[in-house]
Amino acid sequence: MSVKAMMATILQNQLTLRGVHSLTTSDYQEILELLIEQLRELELHLAAREVADNREPH
């Protein structure tokens, strides 16, 4: 099982514990892909900001 599949299963289990029963396996996989993409974008943004901050004279 891939890491993404395991993460989707964890997400599904956690949401099921919280009363969400209407989503399909593909819904969980799609949500996970969106979360991963948003995390990548955030990581790039934070890295760019750190580089910019380090270039400013102190």
C-alpha positions, 0 to 999 in steps of 0.5 A: 500500500502506498503512503498516499493510500495509507493517508487516505485510509487514515483520513477516511477512518478519522472522518468516519469516527466523526460521523462522515459516512457519505464520501467514497474512497475516491473522494478521500483520495481526491481530498488527500491530493488537494491537501498534499498540493496545498502543503507543497504550495505552502512549503514553497511560499515559506521557503521563498519568504525565508530566502527573501528575509535572509537577503534583507540587510539586518 
